């Protein structure tokens, strides 16, 4: 076995989880994280395992290990932390994490997309629109943000005036990959 190969730990943990031995799965993930301390896949698996088990303090403890690491290497795992807090009902904490990520690593479209989804789910449409516009300003080539913008504008526009939607479609066609042009 190669202890520094995260995939082996993930597969072993998955097997134990599928067999119903959650404690063994947890121990395997813990050992894996000792060898591959900031591995995104191992961390996310461990965080989600603890969340499903109802052990939010343990999930947060795993996330706390990210503190000394450079944000460019751990932003995806932090994003999972924001989603964890949102699912746990800690809206202000989730918003703070999203804001931190948008301020520190602004070029990554998935951060804006997940922050938008969070605000949309909470029916905070104006804030969701501001997030999308900021995301498009930072990364206009990220297709899911354009689709989110269109969906949100459909919700916010009156049925008689769809010019803003048409304008958005034209802007999107100029910015996104040709494979996504409809």
TAGIJO-V379489 format. One record per run of one state. SS is the DSSP state (helix for helix, strand for strand, loop for the rest). FROM is the first residue (numbers start at 1). LEN is the number of residues. Records with the same first field share a line. If there is no record, write none. Layout:
SS=FROM-LEN / FROM-LEN
This chain:
loop=1-5 / 19-3 / 36-4 / 53-3 / 65-6 / 88-3 / 105-4 / 122-3 / 139-4 / 157-6 / 176-2 / 181-2
helix=6-13 / 22-14 / 40-13 / 56-9 / 71-17 / 91-14 / 109-13 / 125-14 / 143-14 / 163-13 / 178-3
